[in-house]
Amino acid sequence: MDALQRRVILEDMVQYKLFLVQSNSQQTDEHLPQLVDEILAKVAPFLIQYIWQHQPFNLKYHPEKGDVPAHIEGQTQFGDNVEDEWFIVYLLQQITEAFPELAARVEDNDGEFLLIEAADYLPKWLNPDTSENRVFFYKGELHILPCPSKSSPVGISKDVVPSVAQALALLSTHPVACRASPKISSAVMQRLAGYPEKIKANLHRAHCFIPAGIATVLAQRPDLVAPAVSAFYLRDPVDLQACRSFNTFPPDALVLASVTFTRCLYAQLQQQQFISDRRSGFTLPPRSHPQYKAHELGMKLAHGFEILCSKCRLPSSEPDAPVSCNPQWKDFVDSLKRNGYFRVSLTISECRRSYSSSPGEEVLQLLHSCNPLKLEELKKREAELPQEDSDQKSEEGGYSLVAVSRGMKDFLSAMSSHEGAELPWSSSAQPFSFDPDSMANALDRLLGSKEEELDSDDLDDDDDDDDEEEEEEQEEENGLSGQAEMNETETLDGLRKYMDQMDQELMSTNIGQSFNLTNHNKAGLVNGSPPASATDGLPAEETEEIQPLDIDLNLVTNLLESLSSQAGLAGPASNLLQSLGIHLPPNSDPA
């Protein structure tokens, strides 16, 4: 029932909450709203250089409601970039370390997704049904509310879903007992390894020919590239109608600019095949042109910005009161100053993104409020552009067609159950071991005492009768099993005959000749027929022998053809290979 009452979280959304571990209602209502500004000021150095896929990290005070105490809450839709979700986990870990009076919870549509990273080390009682309100970040460390045991009575029964207040009370009184085991903590922290350096490592810088207006906007707000890419990536025919005329960003004055993407945004922009409308005014040079990629990326990015602005109204002649007049904004700036945040050379205009409206309105406001950069100045900057990142860095490590074939074989031979096929374990997994003595003892304990422990004469007589009945039943079972084995053998033989007959009929057809044969048999065939020496003196039925196929070559060929037909988009072949951990580069052969 509790699960039904829980608020549904979207598939690509992460929700996070911060609670005061020790507090009363009055202190919480006074202290938590002040903490919001202090927390944002603390994590601002990380946020200022981060480009979010869809929504930024945000915090808002929520008063007490029902059995949930007052807290600070936020939710972020991360779209296709799961790194946004893990960056938020890193921020929460840093917040609880800097503010030891706070405990943080984080979940998505999978529930306590932190436990997925440590699935191999979790206790048997901990599963999605028993983990609700048990997983917290506290003082920078992962804590899991335990279940009482003989060795430690501290905890909450696995059959009980603790309330948030109960969880915080246990966390406050027994922090050591609630601390996650080293293996679990290590597995989760391994996923956070590399931050904050990973922020820059996940960026990709590329040169693009874009309209001068877009260059002006990105010079002020580089993070607006994300909603523009999303607008292009999720476009529909109605959106493209606005791109026939390009009223906001006409392509008559293009400049070469360096645009910073995340790897996810860059991949979304680059991998889609797109041809612009002839009326748009965009023309691409030949593919052999050295700057073809810059023209193509700029054309796609311009379409994204145009779609973004077409969904918003132009700013009115009487603009709204500036954000700086908002008292909440003044409190936020004062908090930044108290924490020394402006020592990182952050400008006021960059901070205001936390209180912004829709991205399209922001773009239009920037176009009307900022002094447009002169075309001559933008042209001069082209000679000083930083070097763009190579596409090859995302393809490091190489690939092997043998790995494709081997991965498919391992997948098809892997264990399958009602929950689906299980992907093969790595070679580092522990080997399976079987102890027959332990198995026998376990069966004895399950089925009852051994025969020598039964001393009753009545039981002996009953055993004799049971033995006779068992012998009769055994004879019947042997007869039935023998008949079943004969039927199974006949069925298999009949199936083989059907398969052989079908192979004989298909061998001379176009379908049969479309498969690749082994090198040995291919050399012995001339125009799809056996050599004459092989058919001399044999009946016609025996000359048409089924030639062995090169299974590996056929498998790889079909997979590569399927990938080529996808034209860089997602499809069954690419999804299957990615689930096996195999990533192939795009086809570089000319179409």
KAFENSUL-V962201 format. One record per helix or strand. SS is the DSSP state (H for helix, E for strand). FROM is the first residue (numbers start at 1). TO is the last residue. Records with the same first field share a line. If there is no record, write none. Layout:
SS->FROM-TO ; FROM-TO
This chain:
H->2-5 ; 25-47 ; 82-98 ; 114-117 ; 119-121 ; 164-173 ; 175-178 ; 182-192 ; 197-201 ; 212-220 ; 222-233 ; 237-243 ; 263-271 ; 278-280 ; 292-310 ; 323-325 ; 327-338 ; 341-344 ; 348-355 ; 359-369 ; 375-384 ; 391-395 ; 401-412 ; 436-447 ; 451-453 ; 457-507 ; 510-513 ; 519-523 ; 532-535 ; 540-543 ; 551-565 ; 572-579
E->13-20 ; 60-62 ; 65-65 ; 68-68 ; 71-77 ; 102-108 ; 111-111 ; 135-138 ; 141-144 ; 179-179 ; 203-211 ; 254-262 ; 416-417 ; 420-421 ; 517-517 ; 525-526 ; 529-530 ; 549-549
